[in-house]
Amino acid sequence: MLILSKEAMDSVLSLKGKLAGAAGKDECIADTEKMIEIKESHLCRADWGSCCGSICGLPGQIDSEIGMLRQLVQTLQESDKAKAVPLIDDYIRYLKSNYQTEYPDRW
């Protein structure tokens, strides 16, 4: 199983807090787009190793995460916070089921 860094975990939890709080839509979109940028970088690296076969299905897993985050951005752009909060909860559940964290008691 892959490890989710403390920084990545904190950024997702911070985004959830911002969505639940009074943070501006633009701030939440910017944070989510930064997550997408990082995941796209990870996807490129995972694809580079594809000449030797897929590494534990990693490219597909990362691509799924990117799709979830893009859906979140689209929902935020539509100013639908009521739909955005469950999307971030779905993303957190996905991370929990596919990653171990450096600090398991933080979830």
Secondary structure, 3 states (H helix, E strand, C coil): CEEECHHHHHHHHHHHHHHHCCCCHHHHHHHHHHHHHHHHHHHHHHHHHHHHCCCCCHHHHHHHHHHHHHHHHHHHHCCCHHHHHHHHHHHHHHHHHHEEECCHHHC
